[in-house]
Amino acid sequence: MEISETRFSVKGMKCGGCVAKATEAVSKLPGYQACAFDLKTATAVVTGSVDPQAVVQALNQAGYPAEVVNG
């Protein structure tokens, strides 16, 4: 799997604590390199050879409903 950036729509994130919790959940995934969350646009960009559906599942389990944004 190649290294890429995948954008996600993430709901329910309101503060730095939310970002920390979500980052911790995603950072445990195989192939993870980095992630950036934007609270204003409710989006996240995950970098690495990570399975996008695994990211969605990790964020959902952390309490932040997420989905892949195409394009």
Helices and strands as residue ranges (DSSP letters): E 4-10, H 16-27, E 32-38, E 43-48, H 52-62, E 66-68
